[in-house]
Amino acid sequence: MQQSHFDILIIGGGQAGRRAAEGAREASPSATIAILGEEIHLPYDRPSLSKERLLDPDDDRCFVRQRMDFDEKRIELFPGQCAVSIDRQAHLVRTEEGREYGYGRLILATGSRVRWLPSFGVPGERVMALRTLEDCANLSGRIRQGARIVVIGAGFIGLEVAAAARQQGASVKVIEAGSSVLGRVFPPAAADHVARLQQEMGVEILLDTSVRQVTEGPDGVAVEIGVETLRADIAVVGIGVIPNLELAIKAGLDVVDGIMVDKEGRSSDPDIYAAGEVTAHPVLGCDRSRRLESWQVAEEQAYAAGRSAAGSPTAYAAWPWFWSDQGRHNIQMLGLADSCANWIAREYDHDRCSFVALDDAHTVTGMITINAGGDIGAGRRLLGTTQDPAQLRDPEASLRSLIPRRAAAQGSA
Ligand SMILES: Cc1cc2nc3c(=O)[nH]c(=O)nc-3n(C[C@H](O)[C@H](O)[C@H](O)COP(=O)(O)OP(=O)(O)OC[C@H]3O[C@@H](n4cnc5c(N)ncnc54)[C@H](O)[C@@H]3O)c2cc1C
C-alpha cells in the first residue's frame, strides 16, 4: 500500500483546489503540497465550458496553469484519485484505490456535481449535463447548424448553452418549471430582460413547464411535457448542482448546505479547511453563511483558505460577484440578488440596463448589469451608501457622480 505525507493535502482538483494550493505555496515556500483529484485532467476552470470552449473545442483557456507551473510551484498532482474517507485522528485520507495520504492540514475542495432526476433516465450521449471537459466535448460535437436542442432549466448554464447553440445555428427550446428565467437568483424585471434578449437570439422559452420524462433513442430524444412530446437531437439538463459533502459529513464536520467555514476557510476541525463552491462561508452583505457557485469563490475564497491552512491566516471578505456571457450579451451581478427587496432599473437602451438593489433604508446592497458592465466599478463603490431612488433611476445621471466623496477618494487612491 502506497503512503505519502504532505503538510498541505487538498482533496479536489478543480479551480478551488488549484487556487488553495497556490495560496498555500505563497504562504509557505517550504511546505509539501499535493492535490488529489478525481478527474484525470490538470485542474481547469469551468466557465469557458459553456462559452468559448463549447464553440471551439481547441479553446484551451480553461487550463489556466500548465503542468510545468505546478512543477515549478512544487505542487504534486494525483489525478484520477477519489478520496473516500478521512481519519481525523490519524490525519489520513484514504482513496478508492486503497492508497493512504497523511496530512498536516487538509483542504476540502470537492465542489459539486450536477443535479439529475430519475425521469431524465441515465445520462447518455444525447441526454446530458454540462460540468466537465468530457461533457463539453460531447455537447460541442453535437451542437451544429439545424440541430434540435432542448435545454431543461433556465438557469445561467442552460441559458449560456442556449445562446451558444443559437450562435451555431441550432434550433433551441428552453423548458423552465418556474415562472421566469433565472428565477432562483434574479428579480422579475431583470429576468424578463434576459428572457427577451434570449428570445431575440431565436431561443424559444417555455415557462411554467415541467418535464415529465426524457427518453433517449438511437435517433434522438423525446421530451415529454404535459400531454405534448418534444422531439430533439439532444437534451441538455441544467437544473442546478448538489455539493459534494459526503466526505465532510462522514468525517463529522459541521455541514449545512455546504461545509461550514469561518472567513479564513477553517472548518469545525482546526486542521481541516474547505475551499470553493463546497463551502458555506461568511458573505459580505449577508447575515448568514452561504454556499455560492461562482468563479470568484473558487478563485478568491480558495486562495485565502490555502494561505490560512499554510499558516498565514487570510480572511476572505468580498462582495459576491458573478458574470454570465450569453451570446454577445454580458450579465453581471454584485451582491446577492435573492436577498434584495427593492430594485431600481436604469434603462439605457434596448439591450443595456442596470438594476440597483436598495434596502428599506435606501442603502445600496447589490447590482445587476445587462450589457452595462461598466457600471459594476461604480456599483462597488456605491455598496453600503444611501441613495435617492429617483437619481439612481435616471440613466442620464452618471453613477459615478452619486459616489459619496469619501468613497470616491478611496476608490481613486
Ligand atoms: C459550465 C459552467 C460554467 C460556469 N460559468 C461561470 C461563469 O460564467 N461565471 C461564474 O462566476 N461562475 C461560473 N461557473 C461556476 C464556477 O465555475 C464554479 O463555481 C467553480 O468551478 C467551482 O470550483 P470548485 O473547484 O469549487 O468546484 P468544482 O469545479 O466542482 O471542482 C471540484 C473537483 O473536486 C473533485 N472531487 C470531488 N470529490 C472528490 C473526491 N472525493 N476525491 C477527489 N476529488 C474529488 C471533482 O471531480 C472536481 O474536479 C460555471 C460552472 C460551470 C459548470
PDBQT file of the ligand as one rigid body, heavy atoms in Angstrom, charges set to zero:
ROOT
HETATM    1  C1  LIG A 501     -20.281  25.089 -17.356  1.00  0.00    +0.000 C 
HETATM    2  C2  LIG A 501     -20.047  26.051 -16.233  1.00  0.00    +0.000 A 
HETATM    3  C3  LIG A 501     -19.973  27.413 -16.498  1.00  0.00    +0.000 A 
HETATM    4  C4  LIG A 501     -19.750  28.315 -15.461  1.00  0.00    +0.000 A 
HETATM    5  N1  LIG A 501     -19.703  29.647 -15.741  1.00  0.00    +0.000 NA
HETATM    6  C5  LIG A 501     -19.489  30.532 -14.758  1.00  0.00    +0.000 A 
HETATM    7  C6  LIG A 501     -19.440  31.929 -15.029  1.00  0.00    +0.000 A 
HETATM    8  O1  LIG A 501     -19.607  32.359 -16.162  1.00  0.00    +0.000 OA
HETATM    9  N2  LIG A 501     -19.221  32.779 -14.001  1.00  0.00    +0.000 N 
HETATM   10  C7  LIG A 501     -19.023  32.339 -12.719  1.00  0.00    +0.000 A 
HETATM   11  O2  LIG A 501     -18.816  33.164 -11.814  1.00  0.00    +0.000 OA
HETATM   12  N3  LIG A 501     -19.065  31.011 -12.422  1.00  0.00    +0.000 NA
HETATM   13  C8  LIG A 501     -19.300  30.105 -13.409  1.00  0.00    +0.000 A 
HETATM   14  N4  LIG A 501     -19.355  28.762 -13.122  1.00  0.00    +0.000 N 
HETATM   15  C9  LIG A 501     -19.198  28.326 -11.728  1.00  0.00    +0.000 C 
HETATM   16  C10 LIG A 501     -17.756  28.027 -11.366  1.00  0.00    +0.000 C 
HETATM   17  O3  LIG A 501     -17.055  27.511 -12.449  1.00  0.00    +0.000 OA
HETATM   18  C11 LIG A 501     -17.767  27.015 -10.241  1.00  0.00    +0.000 C 
HETATM   19  O4  LIG A 501     -18.360  27.619  -9.134  1.00  0.00    +0.000 OA
HETATM   20  C12 LIG A 501     -16.352  26.520  -9.921  1.00  0.00    +0.000 C 
HETATM   21  O5  LIG A 501     -15.966  25.607 -10.914  1.00  0.00    +0.000 OA
HETATM   22  C13 LIG A 501     -16.285  25.822  -8.591  1.00  0.00    +0.000 C 
HETATM   23  O6  LIG A 501     -14.983  25.329  -8.451  1.00  0.00    +0.000 OA
HETATM   24  P1  LIG A 501     -14.610  24.278  -7.308  1.00  0.00    +0.000 P 
HETATM   25  O7  LIG A 501     -13.190  23.927  -7.548  1.00  0.00    +0.000 OA
HETATM   26  O8  LIG A 501     -15.043  24.799  -6.001  1.00  0.00    +0.000 OA
HETATM   27  O9  LIG A 501     -15.533  23.012  -7.601  1.00  0.00    +0.000 OA
HETATM   28  P2  LIG A 501     -15.526  22.028  -8.849  1.00  0.00    +0.000 P 
HETATM   29  O10 LIG A 501     -15.292  22.786 -10.093  1.00  0.00    +0.000 OA
HETATM   30  O11 LIG A 501     -16.777  21.229  -8.737  1.00  0.00    +0.000 OA
HETATM   31  O12 LIG A 501     -14.271  21.082  -8.602  1.00  0.00    +0.000 OA
HETATM   32  C14 LIG A 501     -14.270  20.090  -7.603  1.00  0.00    +0.000 C 
HETATM   33  C15 LIG A 501     -13.337  18.987  -8.036  1.00  0.00    +0.000 C 
HETATM   34  O13 LIG A 501     -13.211  18.066  -6.963  1.00  0.00    +0.000 OA
HETATM   35  C16 LIG A 501     -13.287  16.747  -7.461  1.00  0.00    +0.000 C 
HETATM   36  N5  LIG A 501     -13.725  15.861  -6.372  1.00  0.00    +0.000 N 
HETATM   37  C17 LIG A 501     -14.943  15.818  -5.789  1.00  0.00    +0.000 A 
HETATM   38  N6  LIG A 501     -14.969  14.886  -4.824  1.00  0.00    +0.000 NA
HETATM   39  C18 LIG A 501     -13.737  14.332  -4.794  1.00  0.00    +0.000 A 
HETATM   40  C19 LIG A 501     -13.138  13.301  -4.011  1.00  0.00    +0.000 A 
HETATM   41  N7  LIG A 501     -13.827  12.656  -3.060  1.00  0.00    +0.000 N 
HETATM   42  N8  LIG A 501     -11.844  12.975  -4.255  1.00  0.00    +0.000 NA
HETATM   43  C20 LIG A 501     -11.129  13.616  -5.217  1.00  0.00    +0.000 A 
HETATM   44  N9  LIG A 501     -11.650  14.589  -5.988  1.00  0.00    +0.000 NA
HETATM   45  C21 LIG A 501     -12.938  14.948  -5.771  1.00  0.00    +0.000 A 
HETATM   46  C22 LIG A 501     -14.278  16.861  -8.606  1.00  0.00    +0.000 C 
HETATM   47  O14 LIG A 501     -14.141  15.774  -9.502  1.00  0.00    +0.000 OA
HETATM   48  C23 LIG A 501     -13.852  18.192  -9.222  1.00  0.00    +0.000 C 
HETATM   49  O15 LIG A 501     -12.818  18.017 -10.154  1.00  0.00    +0.000 OA
HETATM   50  C24 LIG A 501     -19.591  27.841 -14.139  1.00  0.00    +0.000 A 
HETATM   51  C25 LIG A 501     -19.676  26.456 -13.873  1.00  0.00    +0.000 A 
HETATM   52  C26 LIG A 501     -19.903  25.575 -14.912  1.00  0.00    +0.000 A 
HETATM   53  C27 LIG A 501     -20.010  24.098 -14.612  1.00  0.00    +0.000 C 
ENDROOT
TORSDOF 0
